[in-house]
Amino acid sequence: MSALDVFDQMAPDQAPPRPKRQRPAAAAAAPSVAPLALPDGVVLTRASTVKVTPVRWLWQDWLAQGKVHLLAGAPGQGKTTIALAFAATVSAGGRWPDGRSCPPGDVLVWSGEDDPADTLAPRLMAMGANLERVHFVEAARIDGELLPFDPARDMLALHAAADQIGDVRLLVVDPIVSATPGRPCAVPLMRFRCTERRAGWSRGGTGACPKVLKKHRRCSLKTMSIFGKS
């Protein structure tokens, strides 16, 4: 019989104050450890640790999902026309030039040369695009103020907007030099690829869409491949 049982059997006027049960002391909180700061420098990945994945295609063998494709050529050769034809095909779920069908999806278009009202939208209409699924990137709102779209600054915001749309399959940037300042042409292209990787556009999931970049007519880059056929 425990001491507590004895107290329970005593008359109320005989029983001493009931002892309180002792609660176990709370374990002391573990001291917080600050995360180990990694030194600055080049980050290397061993090839044996890379998880190999297949290329996903929007247009088989021509437009790969999550990759950058460069349209390059002399002035007046139809670079913007080709890019808009891509946009029209994707938005309407049409057919590619080789006859393969294209699953319908949304398209983002940023142009530093042509006006959507009198040039881009009419050309897309003539190409049979579904204008409900084409979205022109006009500006970025920062602290209530509308500012010109800047990929180096606004790519994360553009990724968030694409996530809200939900089915973006193509991003057209025309031209790449106007979108990302710098000379020569290799510099803005590299900067664009860095910013879109930080925003997650080159990874899987929403937003992992092909990027079609049109080379500026004054650029001295000699690459003449049209859309990166592998």
N, C-alpha and C positions, 0 to 999 in steps of 0.2 A: 504494500500500500504506500502510495507516495504521500508526500507532505501535503500536496494539494487536495488529495482525497480526505485526509484527516480534517482539514479545515472545512470541507464541505459537510461533514457529519456533525460539527459543533453547532450549538445553538447560536443564534445571531449575536446574543450579548456576550458570548464566551469567545467567539472566534476573533483572533487578532486580525489586523488588516491583511487582506489577501495579497500574498506576494505577486509581483508582476513578473510575467514570463520575460526572460531576457531575449531580445531579438539579436540574431547574429549580426555582427558589425559588417557594414557594407565593404565590399572589397575596394581597396584604393584604386582610383582610376589610373590606368596606365599612362605614364608620361607621354605627351605628344612628341612625335619625332618629325622634325622637318624633313620634307623630301630632299633626297640627295640631288644637288644641282649638277647637271651634266655640263662638262666643259664645252665651250664653243669649238666648232671645227667642222670638217667635212664628215657627213654621215655615210657610212658604207654598209652595204648589205651583201652578205655572202650568197653566191648563186645557189648553193645547195639548200638555202632556207626559203627560196622563192617558191610560192605555190603557183604552179603552171595552170593557166586557164585558157580556154579557147577564145578566139576572136569572135565577138558578136557583131553581126552585120545588119545595117539598115537596108543597104543595097549590096547584095552578095558580091564580094570581091572588089567593091568600089567605095562604099561609104561604111566605115566601121563605127560602131557605137563607142562613144567616149573618147574618140580620137580627133586630132586636129587635121583638117584637110585644107591645102592651100591651092587657090585658083591663081595661076600666074600667066601673064601673057601681055602682048603689046596692047596699046590703047585701041578701043573700038573692036576688039575681037570677041566680045560677048561674055565677059566674065560675070557681070551682074545678071545678065540674062540666064546664064547657066545656074547661078545661085538661086534666082527666083524660080526657075523651073524645078529645082530641087524642092523648094518650099511649097510650090503648088502641088507637086506630086505627093509629098508627105501629108499636107493638110487635107487633100481630097481622097487619100488612099487610092491613088491611081496606079499606073504602071510605069516602070522604068524603061529606058530606051531598049533594053534587051528583052522586054516582054515580061519580066518578073513583076509580080504584084507587090505593092508597098502597103504595109499596115497603116491605117490613118493615125495621125498624131498631131500635136500642136507644134508650132514653129515660132521661134523668137527671131526677130530681124532688127539689127541695128545698122543704120546707114548714116555715114557722115557726108554723103554726096548728094543723095536724091531725096526729094520730099515725098512722104507717104501719100499725101492727098492728090498730087497731080502726076506722080510718076510711078511709085511702087504699087499702090493699091490698084490703079488701072491696069498695070501690066500683069499683076497677079490675077485679076478678074479675067483678062484675055487668055490666060493660061489655064483657066478652069479651077483655080484654087478655091478652097473653102475658107472664106475670109473670117468666119467665126473662129477658126483655129490658127490664125496668123496674128501675132502680137508684135507691134512695133515698140522697140525700146526707145522712149522719148527723152526721159530725164530721170534724175534721182532726187527724191525729197529728203533733205537733211536739215533737221531743226526747223521744219516748216518752210524751208526755202527750196525752190526748184533749181537744181544745178545740172549742167550738162553731164551726161553719163560718162563715167570714167572707169574703164575695166580695172585699172590698178587699185581703185578705191571701192567700186560698187559691185564687184563680182559676187561677194557673199550675199548682198541684197538681191541681186539678180537670181541667184540660186534659190533664195527663199521665195521669190515671186514665181519661179518655175515650179517649186514644190506646191504652191497654192493652186497652180493650174492643173498639175497632176500628171500630165501625159506629154511632156515636151520631148520631142524626138530629134529636133534639129535647131541649131543656133547658127545664124548667119551674121558675120561681122564684116562690114563693107565700108571702107577698106581697113585693113589691119593697122596701117601706119597712122591713120587719123584716130583710131581707137586708142592706141598706145604710143605716146610720143617717144622719139628716139631715132637715132641714125647710127649705122645703116639699117637696112630692113631686117637683118637677123636679130637686132636688139629688140624691137617691139614684138616680134614673133616669140622670142624666148620669154619676154616679160609676160605676154599673154598666157603662155603655157604655164608659167609659174603661178599666176594669179588664178587660173581656172583649176589648177591642181589643188591649191589651198582651199578653194571653195568646194571641192569635191566633184567637179564636173567630169573628171577623168576616171572616177570610180564607178562602181555599180550602183544600181538603184535609180531613183528619180533624178533626172538631170544628166545621166550618163549618155549624152547624145552627141552625134557628130557636130563638130564646129567647122563651118566653111568660111574661110578667110580669103578675102579678095585682095590681091597685091596691088599696092598703089602704082599708078602709071609712071611715076617718076622714080620708082625704086630701081636700083641697079642690080638687084638679085637676079641671077640668070636661070633660076629654076623654072623650067617650062612644063613640068608635069601638071596635069589639069586637076585631078582630084585624088592623087595618091594611090593609084592602082598598085596592088601588091603582086 
